[in-house]
């Protein structure tokens, strides 16, 4: 006898996927995206850039290595839920502190297994990232009509400022470095560390570790911090973090602040949403992508060197390269669709990239960016 489905995914166009629920019970409305990474599901779920999104994993073996607190990119999962091909199995990894389903249940996140993720991914690619409702009910009771209506009525990410929701609420210092065998995360600092102020639009911990590894003593400020609050720390450089939502919405308060910093000729480095914030501050525009870029296998070409980097990406908006003003140079492009993946300001230590150099997909193809930032700060400090 066939078991009754305990989870349901309803798309705004009326398409319904049934499966087996795991993690927390409940219902959530969000944008549906797919991620092509073969590893790192815990990092993906705890990446604040996935706020208000349900993630479909194209790789079927999700949960097979369990979860460990060391791999969290934020204190709690931020992705609204996940869709997988096969139900998560018992973990087989010496680092595992818990299995994925139990971890999701404790953290209030919904999962659905047994879904044809190939079909679902094709639909996202062809039609764009849809609005969906994901529900998990152990009794298998679903109001399909109400779920579809809720998905249709959800306004979506355009115009939505989510950075404010995932940002820290007060400043803090960060000095933890990268993980090394066998001791774990390092904390060694140079005698005179570089002073970096990081604006938290949804910062991942591994980005902060990468900055510390490059020799920085990092002070993290909330997304709504003013230029005066940033400059009060007398930074050698300013970092603009990744984050979720529409950059134009976040830019209403972030862009004027960044423009004031640009007037001070400070080294500035941005990643992901930080890249988009910098572009807006320089006078460019951003656009909503059809289904975005989400994965750990995205090739990007450095236009200055010709080098191709394998990168990790997670963004549903992009900088429109055609709107970059004079004096702002496009430095990197996606080899998947030619979209903008990096920029710099001519003759100034200001640059940013759309991808995640800290995520080690290459694994170290893009690590030079943190050293480039550190070198610009050292040159400024030397006068």
Helices and strands as residue ranges (DSSP letters): E 7-11, E 16-23, E 26-35, H 41-45, G 48-50, E 53-57, G 69-71, E 81-83, H 100-107, E 110-113, H 117-127, E 131-136, H 144-153, H 163-166, E 172-174, E 179-180, E 184-185, E 194-200, H 205-213, E 216-222, H 227-231, E 237-240, H 247-262, E 267-271, H 273-282, E 286-302, E 308-319, G 321-323, E 328-334, E 340-345, E 350-353, G 357-359, H 368-381
